[in-house]
Amino acid sequence: MIETPVENPRHQALRQALARVRQQVAQLEAALDEPYRQFTGSAVWVGPAARRFGEELSRQRQRLRTQAAKVIRELEEELGRTPEKVSPAVAQEQSRRFG
């Protein structure tokens, strides 16, 4: 008897996690946008210390974006490696693990 494949709970869990992470990443990235815009858009603070602060803010903003993209990329890759459909037995075992 051939079993009809069913939805893979692990695939579903990864898809949901990816959606949550994308939403949170968007919020994290936006968190530094306004301070960066304000700092670089007008002379709110000038001098060598201000320049160093601005450079560090820019580096940290870029680092956050790079790391966030890495997390999303890794989740996308794992999702791509995870079959959407599996046998009922595998689905049951995955369901216990990823509920």
Secondary structure in CASP SS format (residue, H / E / C, confidence):
PFRMAT SS
TARGET T0000
AUTHOR 0000-0000-0000
METHOD secondary structure of the structure
MODEL  1
M C 1.00
I C 1.00
E C 1.00
T C 1.00
P C 1.00
V E 1.00
E E 1.00
N C 1.00
P H 1.00
R H 1.00
H H 1.00
Q H 1.00
A H 1.00
L H 1.00
R H 1.00
Q H 1.00
A H 1.00
L H 1.00
A H 1.00
R H 1.00
V H 1.00
R H 1.00
Q H 1.00
Q H 1.00
V H 1.00
A H 1.00
Q H 1.00
L H 1.00
E H 1.00
A H 1.00
A H 1.00
L H 1.00
D H 1.00
E H 1.00
P H 1.00
Y H 1.00
R H 1.00
Q H 1.00
F H 1.00
T H 1.00
G H 1.00
S C 1.00
A C 1.00
V C 1.00
W C 1.00
V C 1.00
G C 1.00
P H 1.00
A H 1.00
A H 1.00
R H 1.00
R H 1.00
F H 1.00
G H 1.00
E H 1.00
E H 1.00
L H 1.00
S H 1.00
R H 1.00
Q H 1.00
R H 1.00
Q H 1.00
R H 1.00
L H 1.00
R H 1.00
T H 1.00
Q H 1.00
A H 1.00
A H 1.00
K H 1.00
V H 1.00
I H 1.00
R H 1.00
E H 1.00
L H 1.00
E H 1.00
E H 1.00
E H 1.00
L H 1.00
G H 1.00
R H 1.00
T C 1.00
P C 1.00
E C 1.00
K E 1.00
V E 1.00
S C 1.00
P H 1.00
A H 1.00
V H 1.00
A H 1.00
Q H 1.00
E H 1.00
Q H 1.00
S H 1.00
R H 1.00
R H 1.00
F H 1.00
G C 1.00
END
